[in-house]
Amino acid sequence: MKKNLLLFILSSAFYFSAFSQGTELFFSEYLEGASNNKAIEIYNPSNTTKNLTDYVIYRYNNGSPTPTDSLFMQGTLAPGEVYVAGNPSAIAAITSFSDTLHTITFFNGDDAMSLKKISTGQVLDIVGIIGNDPGVNWVVGTGGTSEFTLVRKATISGGTTNWAVSATEWDVYPQNTTTYLGNHVMNTLPLKLTSFIGLIQRNKIALQWKVEEQEGIMSYDVEKSINGTNFQTLTTIPSQAARSFTYQYIDANVNSGTVYYRLKINERQHSTYSRIIHINTNRKQEAITIYPTLANNVIYLQSTESSILKQRVQIYSSNGILVKSVIINQLPLKIEINDLSTGQYFLKTTNTTQSFIKQ
C-alpha cells in the first residue's frame, strides 16, 4: 500500500537466507509501545495481489471470546507489500507509515488479535490466545505482547492459529522501536539488504541502500518503472569489496506521478531482485521544507511563511526518541546534526512532519 509520507518515502529492513513462498496474508509486525504508540502490520507473501476487502482484523479485549473491535480493510495489497494500521495518537514515526489510523490498535498486551479471510471464514493468523486473559501479556522470547515491538522472523512464510507455535516466530525489539515498520520481506536475497529507501530532493530522487554480508556480488542494477510492472535499467553500479557498504544513486529524470524502483542484484551466474519501492512525485509542496534529505553534518529548514518564526522544531529518532529541539529564529534555519548517529530522523513543526537521513 502507498504510504503518505512527507519527503521520506520508504525505508526497509530485510534479513535473508532461504525462501519459502507463502500464499496468504499474515501478521508481520506488532508494536505495543508507550502510551498510544501502537500499530499492527500485515504482509502479502504470495505472488498475487490480494483484495483487502476480503480480510478483516479483529481485537478481543481482556480474554473476550468474541471480537471487541474490527478493521475491515480497503484496497489491494501487492506481492511483497505490507498494510499498516496505526494508532491515531501515535508518534509521527508510526502514523507516517500507516495506511489507516484506526481504533483496532487500541490494544494492550492482554488483548488477542486475529486476521480472518471473509470469503472462506478461515482465521489466518493470531496474536495471543482468543478467549484467554494472560494477565499482563503473553510471553514472546525475551519480551512479550506488551511494551515491545515484535517483528515476524524472516524465515516465516505464513500465519498460524497455534499461539504456542507463533510465540516462537517473532524477533523481539525494545518498546517504541519503529525501524522495521512499513516493510517486511521474507528471505530471498544472497545478502542482507538492511535498507532500501527513496527520498525526494527537490527535482531529483535520491536512492540509497545498505548491505551487509556482501560476498560474491558483482554489481547492482538500478531499475525504474512508471507502472510497477515494466522496468528499465537506469545504471549499473559495481559492487564494493567491503562486506558492509552503503550505495547511492541520484535519478535526475523525475517523472510526474508515481515511480517505482527495484534493485537487480547480480552474482556471477545468477541475479535476484529486491522488493519494489514506490514514490509519489506529485506530492503537494509544503510551506516548510528541509534540505538536503540525505545529509552529513547540517540540514536547513526553509519556509515561505514568516509566521513559523519562533516556533519550535523537534527532531525524533526512528524509534520515537526526541533527540534535538530548536527554535526557528531565522530563515533558512541551519540545524547542526553532526552529533546524531547514522539513520532515519523525523523533523516535526507545529503542522508538519518531514524526514531526513543522517549519513
C-alpha positions in Angstrom: 0.0 0.0 0.0 1.1 3.5 -0.7 2.5 5.4 2.3 1.6 9.2 2.6 4.9 10.5 3.9 6.4 13.9 3.7 9.7 13.7 1.9 10.6 10.4 3.5 9.2 7.8 1.1 10.1 4.3 2.1 12.5 2.6 4.4 13.0 -1.1 4.6 14.7 -3.7 6.9 15.4 -7.0 5.3 17.1 -10.2 6.6 17.6 -13.0 4.1 18.7 -16.6 3.7 16.3 -19.3 2.4 12.9 -18.7 0.9 9.5 -20.4 1.0 6.7 -18.8 -0.9 3.6 -18.1 1.2 0.1 -18.0 -0.1 -1.9 -16.0 2.4 -1.6 -12.8 4.4 -0.2 -12.9 7.9 0.8 -10.5 10.8 4.3 -9.3 10.1 4.7 -6.7 12.9 3.0 -5.9 16.2 4.0 -2.7 18.0 2.8 -2.1 21.6 4.7 0.9 22.7 4.4 3.6 25.3 1.1 5.4 25.6 -0.6 5.4 22.2 2.4 4.2 20.2 0.7 1.1 18.7 0.5 -0.4 15.3 -0.3 -3.7 13.6 1.1 -4.7 10.2 0.1 -7.5 7.7 2.2 -8.8 4.8 1.4 -10.4 1.5 3.9 -13.2 0.9 2.2 -14.6 -2.2 2.9 -13.8 -5.9 -0.6 -12.4 -6.4 -2.3 -9.2 -5.5 -4.8 -9.6 -2.6 -8.1 -7.8 -2.4 -8.1 -6.4 1.1 -11.9 -6.2 1.3 -11.8 -10.0 1.7 -9.9 -9.7 5.0 -10.7 -8.4 8.5 -8.6 -7.8 11.6 -10.3 -8.5 15.0 -9.3 -7.5 18.5 -10.5 -9.4 21.6 -10.2 -7.4 24.8 -9.3 -8.9 28.2 -10.0 -12.6 27.3 -13.2 -12.0 25.4 -14.1 -14.9 23.1 -15.9 -12.5 20.7 -14.5 -9.5 18.9 -14.4 -6.2 20.7 -13.4 -4.2 17.6 -12.8 -4.9 13.9 -11.0 -3.4 10.9 -12.5 -4.2 7.5 -9.6 -3.1 5.2 -9.9 -1.5 1.8 -7.9 -1.5 -1.4 -5.4 -4.1 -2.6 -2.1 -5.4 -1.4 0.5 -6.3 -4.0 3.0 -9.2 -3.6 5.7 -8.3 -1.0 3.8 -5.2 0.3 2.5 -4.5 3.8 -0.6 -2.8 5.2 -0.2 -0.9 8.4 -2.9 0.2 10.8 -1.6 2.8 13.3 -3.0 4.4 16.4 -4.4 7.9 15.5 -2.5 9.4 18.5 0.8 7.7 17.9 4.1 9.4 17.1 4.9 10.5 13.6 7.3 7.6 13.1 4.2 5.3 13.3 1.5 7.5 11.7 3.8 8.3 8.7 3.9 4.6 7.8 0.3 3.9 8.4 -2.2 3.1 5.6 -5.0 3.7 8.0 -5.4 5.1 11.5 -7.9 3.0 13.4 -9.2 2.0 16.8 -8.2 -1.6 16.1 -4.8 -0.5 17.6 -6.4 0.3 21.0 -4.9 -3.0 22.3 -2.8 -3.8 25.3 -0.6 -6.8 25.9 -3.5 -8.9 27.1 -5.8 -8.4 24.1 -5.7 -11.1 21.4 -5.7 -10.2 17.7 -6.8 -12.3 14.7 -6.7 -12.0 10.9 -9.6 -13.6 9.1 -10.4 -14.2 5.4 -14.0 -13.3 4.9 -14.8 -15.4 1.8 -13.7 -18.7 3.4 -14.2 -17.9 7.1 -10.7 -19.1 7.8 -8.7 -17.5 10.6 -5.2 -17.0 9.0 -3.2 -15.7 11.9 -3.4 -14.7 15.6 -1.5 -12.8 18.3 -2.2 -14.2 21.7 -5.0 -16.7 22.6 -8.6 -15.8 21.9 -10.8 -16.2 24.9 -7.8 -16.2 27.3 -6.7 -13.4 29.6 -3.0 -13.8 30.4 -2.9 -11.0 33.0 -0.3 -8.6 31.8 0.8 -10.2 28.4 1.8 -13.3 26.5 5.5 -14.1 26.7 7.3 -13.9 23.4 11.0 -14.8 23.5 12.8 -12.3 25.7 9.8 -9.9 25.7 6.1 -10.1 25.4 3.0 -8.7 23.8 3.1 -5.5 25.9 5.8 -2.8 25.8 7.7 -4.5 23.0 7.9 -4.4 19.2 7.5 -7.8 17.6 8.7 -8.5 14.1 7.9 -11.8 12.4 11.1 -13.7 11.6 12.2 -13.6 8.0 12.0 -17.4 7.8 8.2 -17.4 8.4 6.1 -17.5 5.3 2.6 -17.8 6.7 0.4 -17.3 9.7 -0.8 -19.9 12.3 -3.6 -20.2 14.8 -1.5 -22.1 17.2 -0.1 -19.5 19.6 2.4 -22.0 21.1 4.0 -22.0 17.6 3.5 -18.4 16.8 5.1 -17.2 20.0 8.4 -18.6 18.7 8.2 -16.9 15.4 9.0 -13.3 16.3 12.1 -11.2 16.7 11.8 -9.0 19.9 12.8 -5.3 20.0 12.6 -2.7 22.7 9.5 -0.6 23.3 8.8 2.1 20.6 11.1 0.6 18.0 9.7 1.7 14.7 12.7 0.9 12.5 11.0 -2.1 10.8 7.5 -0.7 10.5 6.2 -0.3 6.9 8.1 -3.1 5.3 8.6 -6.8 5.6 10.3 -9.2 3.2 10.9 -12.9 3.6 14.3 -14.5 2.9 15.1 -14.2 -0.8 18.4 -12.4 -1.3 22.0 -13.6 -1.2 22.9 -10.9 1.3 21.4 -8.7 4.0 19.8 -5.7 2.4 19.3 -3.7 5.6 17.6 -0.7 4.0 16.4 0.5 0.6 15.0 4.0 0.5 14.0 6.7 -1.8 13.9 10.4 -1.0 12.6 13.4 -3.0 15.3 16.0 -3.2 13.7 19.0 -4.9 13.6 17.9 -8.6 15.5 14.7 -8.1 15.1 11.3 -6.4 17.9 10.0 -4.2 18.1 6.3 -3.8 20.1 4.7 -1.0 20.6 1.1 0.0 22.7 -0.5 2.7 24.0 -4.1 2.5 25.8 -6.5 4.9 27.4 -9.9 4.4 28.1 -8.8 0.8 30.1 -11.6 -0.8 30.2 -12.8 -4.4 28.1 -9.9 -5.6 29.3 -8.4 -8.9 27.0 -5.4 -9.3 23.7 -3.7 -8.7 21.3 -2.7 -11.5 19.0 0.2 -10.5 15.8 -0.3 -12.4 12.8 2.1 -12.8 9.2 1.8 -13.9 6.2 4.1 -14.3 3.7 1.3 -13.9 5.3 -1.0 -11.4 5.5 -3.8 -14.0 7.8 -2.9 -16.9 11.2 -1.8 -15.6 14.2 -0.3 -17.4 17.8 -0.2 -16.2 19.0 3.3 -15.2 22.5 2.4 -14.2 24.8 -0.5 -13.1 26.9 0.1 -10.0 29.8 -2.2 -9.4 30.0 -4.0 -6.0 32.5 -2.7 -3.5 34.9 -5.1 -1.8 33.6 -4.3 1.7 31.2 -6.8 3.2 29.1 -3.8 4.5 28.5 -0.8 2.3 26.0 2.0 1.6 25.3 2.7 -2.0 23.6 5.8 -3.5 22.2 6.8 -6.8 20.5 10.1 -7.9 17.7 9.9 -10.5 17.7 13.4 -12.1 15.0 12.4 -14.6 11.9 12.6 -12.3 8.6 11.5 -13.8 5.3 13.1 -12.8 3.1 10.7 -10.7 4.2 7.5 -9.0 7.5 6.0 -10.0 8.8 2.6 -8.9 12.3 1.4 -8.3 14.0 -2.0 -7.6 17.5 -3.4 -7.4 18.8 -6.3 -9.6 21.5 -7.9 -7.5 24.0 -9.7 -9.8 26.1 -12.6 -8.8 28.5 -14.3 -11.2 25.9 -16.7 -12.7 22.6 -15.6 -11.0 20.6 -12.4 -10.4 18.0 -11.7 -7.7 15.5 -8.8 -7.4 14.9 -6.7 -4.3 11.4 -5.6 -3.4 9.9 -2.6 -5.2 9.7 0.8 -3.6 7.4 3.5 -5.0 7.4 7.3 -4.7 4.7 9.8 -5.5 6.3 12.8 -7.1 3.0 14.8 -7.3 3.0 15.3 -3.5 1.8 18.8 -2.6 4.7 21.1 -2.0 4.7 22.1 1.7 5.2 25.6 3.0 8.0 24.2 5.1 10.8 22.2 3.5 14.1 20.7 4.7 17.2 20.0 2.7 19.3 18.0 2.0 17.3 14.9 2.9 20.5 12.9 2.7 22.7 14.8 5.0 26.1 14.6 6.8 26.5 17.4 9.3 23.9 20.1 8.6 20.3 20.4 7.4 18.4 23.5 6.5 14.8 24.4 7.2 13.1 26.9 4.8 9.6 28.3 4.6 7.5 30.7 2.5 5.7 31.7 5.7 7.3 34.1 8.2 4.7 33.1 10.7 6.7 30.0 11.6 9.3 32.2 13.2 9.6 31.5 17.0 8.0 28.0 16.5 9.9 25.1 18.0 11.4 22.4 15.8 11.7 18.9 17.3 13.7 16.0 15.8 12.9 12.4 16.7 14.8 9.3 16.0 13.2 6.4 14.2 12.2 4.8 17.5 10.4 7.9 18.6 13.0 9.4 21.0 13.3 13.2 21.0 17.0 14.0 20.1 17.0 17.7 19.4 14.8 20.8 19.9 15.5 24.1 18.2 13.6 27.5 18.0 13.1 28.9 14.5 14.8 32.3 14.9 15.7 32.9 11.2 15.0 31.6 7.7 16.6 29.5 6.4 17.3 27.8 9.7 20.6 25.9 9.9 20.5 22.8 12.2 23.6 21.0 13.1 23.2 17.2 13.1 26.8 16.1 13.3 26.1 14.8 16.9 23.4 12.4 15.6 24.0 8.8 14.8 23.6 7.5 11.3 20.0 6.7 10.5 16.5 8.0 9.8 15.0 11.0 11.7 11.7 12.9 11.7 11.6 16.7 11.9 8.4 17.9 13.4 6.9 21.5 13.5 3.5 22.6 14.6 1.7 21.5 11.5 4.1 19.2 9.5 6.3 16.2 9.9 9.2 15.6 7.5 12.1 13.2 7.4 15.8 13.0 6.5 18.6 10.5 6.6 21.8 11.2 8.6 24.6 9.6 6.7 
